[in-house]
Each structure stands twice: as C-alpha cells, then as structure tokens.
C-alpha cells in the first residue's frame, strides 16, 4: 500500500521526477494509499485533492527513509523475519 518514487543521486539526495502528479493518481487508482515522493515535486502536486495530498510525504534524502519506515528505531533487517506491518502515519 506504500508507493515510493524518485531518482536517487550518488550522495543520497532524492531528485524530482516528471509527471509526479500522474504517478500519484495512477498509483492511487491501483490501490496505493501512502506515498513517499521527492520534495522537489511538492509544487507539482498542489492540484491533488486535499485528502490525497494528506497521504503524501516528501523527502529530500534517502537518509530519511529509515526514520519513516521504522519510526520506533527498529532497523533490524534480518531476512528470516517479515515485518508484521508498516503502520505509517503521515
């Protein structure tokens, strides 16, 4: 239910992409309910509905992802354990 997109630079910055608004709208139609997108695309998503815009989180660097995906500090990535749920609240 989580959709992420963006271009990652060599230093970890998340760069904007073309047609970000269309990507969010299409992903929403496919059943995605939460979105993590480049901060550079924030101005391009202003025409989204308020309810859809509330489910979008903007990031500038890939370094922000662990705090978002594992808010309680649990970054244990053992392959033998599946996470129960990613309860993301924006």
C-alpha positions as CSV (number, residue, x, y, z in Angstrom):
1,X,0.0,0.0,0.0
2,X,3.1,2.2,0.0
3,X,4.3,3.8,-3.2
4,X,7.8,5.4,-3.4
5,X,9.3,7.1,-6.4
6,X,12.2,9.5,-7.2
7,X,15.7,9.5,-8.6
8,X,18.5,8.9,-6.1
9,X,21.7,10.7,-6.7
10,X,25.2,9.5,-5.8
11,X,25.2,11.4,-2.5
12,X,21.7,10.1,-1.5
13,X,19.7,13.1,-2.5
14,X,16.2,12.2,-3.8
15,X,15.6,14.1,-7.1
16,X,12.3,15.0,-8.6
17,X,10.7,13.2,-11.4
18,X,8.5,14.1,-14.3
19,X,4.7,13.7,-14.1
20,X,4.7,13.2,-10.3
21,X,1.0,14.1,-10.1
22,X,0.1,11.5,-12.7
23,X,2.2,8.9,-10.9
24,X,0.4,9.5,-7.6
25,X,-3.0,9.5,-9.2
26,X,-2.4,6.2,-11.1
27,X,-0.9,4.5,-8.0
28,X,-3.9,5.6,-6.0
29,X,-6.2,4.0,-8.7
30,X,-4.2,0.8,-8.3
31,X,-4.8,0.7,-4.5
32,X,-1.8,2.5,-3.0
33,X,-2.8,4.6,0.0
34,X,0.5,6.2,1.1
35,X,3.2,7.9,-1.0
36,X,6.7,9.0,-0.4
37,X,7.9,11.3,-3.1
38,X,10.8,13.8,-3.7
39,X,10.5,17.1,-2.0
40,X,11.4,18.7,-5.4
41,X,8.0,17.6,-6.7
42,X,6.0,19.3,-3.9
43,X,5.0,22.3,-6.1
44,X,3.8,19.9,-8.9
45,X,1.4,18.1,-6.6
46,X,-0.6,21.2,-5.5
47,X,-3.5,20.3,-7.7
48,X,-4.2,17.0,-6.0
49,X,-7.2,16.8,-3.7
50,X,-6.6,17.7,-0.1
51,X,-7.4,14.1,1.1
52,X,-4.9,12.6,-1.3
53,X,-2.3,15.2,-0.5
54,X,-2.5,14.3,3.2
55,X,-1.3,10.8,2.3
56,X,1.9,12.2,0.6
57,X,5.2,12.5,2.5
58,X,8.0,14.5,0.9
59,X,11.7,13.6,1.4
60,X,14.9,15.3,0.3
61,X,17.4,12.5,1.1
62,X,17.4,8.7,1.2
63,X,18.8,9.0,4.8
64,X,15.2,10.0,5.9
65,X,13.7,6.6,4.9
66,X,14.7,4.5,8.0
67,X,13.1,7.0,10.3
68,X,9.9,6.9,8.2
69,X,9.8,3.2,7.6
70,X,10.9,2.2,11.1
71,X,9.7,5.0,13.4
72,X,10.4,3.2,16.6
73,X,14.1,2.8,15.7
74,X,13.8,-0.9,14.7
75,X,16.1,-1.1,11.7
76,X,16.8,-4.8,12.1
77,X,16.8,-6.2,8.6
78,X,17.1,-9.9,9.1
79,X,15.7,-11.7,6.1
80,X,14.3,-14.5,8.2
81,X,11.7,-12.2,9.8
82,X,8.9,-10.5,7.9
83,X,7.7,-7.2,9.4
84,X,4.1,-7.5,10.6
85,X,3.0,-4.2,9.2
86,X,4.4,-0.8,8.3
87,X,2.0,1.4,10.1
88,X,2.9,4.7,8.6
89,X,1.1,7.8,9.8
90,X,1.6,11.0,7.9
